[in-house]
Amino acid sequence: MDTMRDRFISTASRLLDEEPRLAVVLADISADGFAPAARAHPDRVINVGIREQLLVGAGAGMALAGMRPVVHTFASFLVERPFEQVKLDFGHQGADGVLVSAGGSYDWPAGGFTHMAPGDVALLDTLDGWTVHVPGHPDEAEALLRAAVAGEGRAYVRLSLQANRAARAVSGSGGFVPVREGRLGTVVAVGPMLDDVLAATEGLDLTVLYAATVRPFDAAGVRRAAGVTNAADVVIVEPYLAGTSAAAAGEALVDLPHRVLGLGVGRAELRRYGTMDEHLRAHGLDPAGLRERITGFLRL
């Protein structure tokens, strides 16, 4: 299976042939993959070099000129480093475009904390009007990228090496997809966390919802799922900062007695490189760690 990043490169390259308004803006990352597209469309595949503030500013400028920019680099360099440009050049100026990240929270641990971005979605949550897609499979990444490019507004597509074994049906309009139904609580699995959540909850009488689009948050879907359980207890398992969507879930259930547990990447920095699987275990996001915390919270 190809990676989400591989699929992004091949899909965006084809879209450049199909969509005359589309432009791809790079900051060296993935430039080799886009080399054939750059030769075919030298005016619409722009590599600004390792200048991430310029990367975002150039993308916003293209949007203001009537183009649909896809702006791409690692998540830490796309959202965190040039956050002021994301906030002002896109948000304040009302420019629309698509940010596509790679690297997830810790896809390349040997790169150190500079190349990790567990706080990217939480940071974008401080801004208005962003749609946030977190695909769990390369097929989903392609579908969500195509929807974002064909649509309007501002979208963030978060890609990772971590992936589920099989793709689920997703759409750019969002909505959480029921995967299992149960009576003792609801677990929302975001993107590549689904396989581990299903393994962790095997044999438990729980509803599992799958979320490949987390903003806007599917409040109605969570309310429906919580309404058929014995108590409105909701666990959200996200592949980025723990608790990122806890407030959104609380707002969805504000008029119901409820409890919400947000599981994800902890705030403490793990300073040994290790591997991605070791980071998952250290943050309690492997099946064993998830099962322990989910059953403890739900008193199962």
N, C-alpha and C positions, 0 to 999 in steps of 0.2 A: 504494500500500500504506500502511495506517495504521502508526503507530509502535507499539512495545511499550507505551509509556506510554498512548497512546490506547486500545489494546486492554485494558489493565488497567482503565482508568476505565470503559469500557463493560461489561466482564465483571463487575467488582465491583459495579457498579450493578445489573445483572441479578441477581447472587447475593444482594443485599440483599432483593430481592423473593422469592427462593426459600428463603433460609436464615434463619429467625427468630433464630438464635443469633449471626449475623454482625454485627459492627460495624466501621466504618471510622473510623480516627483519623488526622487530618491536622494538619500544621503550616503552613498557608497554601498550600504547594505542591500544585497540582492541585485546589485548592478550587473554582475556577470550573467545572472539568469535573464535579465531584460535586454542583454546585448543584441539579440536578433530583432527584438521589437524596436530598439533604439535606432538600428540601421534602417528599419522600414519606416519609422516615424520620428525622425530626428528632432522635429519641432514639438513633439508631444511626449517624449520620454526625456526628462530633464534630470541630470544628476548634479546636485549642487555641492557635492563633496561633504566632508564631515562638518557641516554647519547646520545644526538642527533648527536653530531659530530662523535661519534663512529658508530652510526646507518648508516650514509651516507658513512663513510669510509669503513665499513664492506661490505655494498652493492656494492661499487665500486670494492673492492677487489674480491668479488665473480664474478663480471662481467669480471675482468681481468683473472680470472681462467676459464672462458668459460661458466659461468652460466648466466641466465637471471633473475636478481634480481628485486623484487618488494619491494620497501622501503616505509614504511607507518608510519605516525603519523599525528597529527594536523598540519595544514598549517604553523602556526607560528613557530613550532618546526622542520618542514621539510625543509622549504625554507629560513626563516629568520635567525634562530639561528645558523644553520650549513652552512651558505651560502659559507663560504670559502671552505668547503669540497665539496659542490656541484660544485663550480667553478673549483677547482683543481682536486679533486679525480675523478670526472666524466668528466668534460670538458677538463681540461689540459691533462689528461692521455688518453683521447679518449675512455673512458669506456662507455658502453651503459647500460641502465636500465630504469626502470619505477618508478617514484615517484608518490605515491597516497596519497593525503592529505584528511583530514576531517576537518570540522569546518568552512569552508568558510570564509567570512569576519567577521561575528558576529553571528554564529549559537548558541553560548552559551554566551550571554551577561554577565551572572552572573560570568563567569570566568575572566572578566575584560580584559584590553587591552593586557595582556600577551597571551591570547587565541584568539586574533583577528588578521587576516592577510589580510587586504585589499590591501596591497602592494605586494603580492606574485608574481603575473603575471608580474607586472612592474619590479620587481627585476630580474626575470628570463629573461626578455627582454634584460638585459645587457649582457647576455651570448649568444653564437652562438650555433645553431644546436638543439634547444629544440622544440619538438612538444608539444603544449599545448591544452588539451581537457577540456572543461567545460560543462559536460552533464547537461541537464535540467530535467532528469527523471531517476529513477533507471534502466529502460530498456536500456536507452542510456548509462548509466554508465557501465553496463555489456558489451554492444557491443563495447564500446571504450576501456575498459580494455582488452577484448579478443584480439582486434586488436593490442593494444600496446604490449601485451605479445607475440603474434605471430610474430610481426614485428621486425625490427632492430632499432638502434638509441636510442636516449634519449627522453623520453616522460614524461610529467607531467599530471596527471589526477586529476582535482580539484573537490572534492565532497562537497555537501552541504545538509543541511536539507531542504532548500528552493527548491521546485520542481514545475514543471508545471503539470497540471492535466493529460495530455496525452503525450506519447512519440512520437518523430518524427523519421523518418528514418535517421540514421546517419552512417557514415563510418569513419574508421581510416584515410582515405586519405583526409578528410576535405572537404571544399567547403561550401559556404553559401547557404541555401535552401530558395527559394522564398515561402513565405506564403501568401502574398497579393501583388497585383500590383496596382500602382497609378501613378499619373502624377505630384504631387506637391512636391516630396521629397522622400528620402529613409531613413528608420530607420532599423538599424541592432540591433537585440535583441540577447544577448549572454546568452546561457544556461538557467538557471532558471528565467531569466527576461522576457521570451517570453509571458507568460500569462498576466502579467501586461502591457507589451507593446501593446498587442492586445487589451486589455481593454482600454488603454489610447488613442489608435488611432482609435477606433471604429467610423465609419461614416466619417473618413477623407480620402481624396484622396491621400493616401501614399502607397509606396511600403514598405513591411516589409520583411526583410531577417532574417533567423534564423541561428545562428552560434553556433555549439557545439564544433567545433575545431577552435581556434582563431590564433594559430601559427602552420604552416605558415598562414599568413593573406590572405584571398581570394580577392586579388586585382582585378582580372578579374571579379569576381562576382559583386563587388561593382561598377566597371566601367560599366558593362552591365546594372545594375539597374539604375545608375545615368544617363546613356545615353538616356534612354527613358522618363526621366522626363523633366520638363520645365527648371529646373536649377539643377546643380550638388550640391545640398544641402543634406548633410548626417548627421544623428544623430546616435551615437553609444551608446547603453545602456548596460553597463557591471556591473556585480555584485561585482566588486572590484574597485580599485582606479579609480576615474573619469579621463578620458583622456588617459588611458593606451594605447588604440589603435588609438588615434587621429593622431599620426604621421604616422602610417601605412596607414590610410585612405588618409591622405594628399599626401603621396607618390604615392598611387594608382591613384590619380586624378591630379597629378602634372602638366599635360599639358592641363588641363581644368580649366576654371574659376569655383571655388568651395568654399563652406563653410563647415566646419566640427564642430559639437558640440559633445563633449564627456561627457556623463552622467554616474555617478557611485557614489561610496562612496567618500565623501569629505575628505579632509586632516585633518580637525579639529577633535580632539578626543572628543567623546561624553562620558562624565565621569559618567553618571548615567547608571546603569545596564539595566533596562527596559527589553523589549522583542525584538525578532527579528523583528516583525511587527512594533514596535515603532521605531527601527533603520531604517527600510525601509522608513517610513514616514518622519523621521527626515532628511534623506538624499535625500528626494524628489523622491524616487524610487517606491512609490506606484502609482496606476493608476492616481489618481488626480494630484499628483505632476509631474508625467511624462507628462501628457496631457498639463498642464500649461506651462512647459518649452519647450516641442516640438512645440506647436502651437505658442508660443512666438518667438522662433527661426525661424520658417518657415513662420511666419507672416500669419497664417491661421485664 
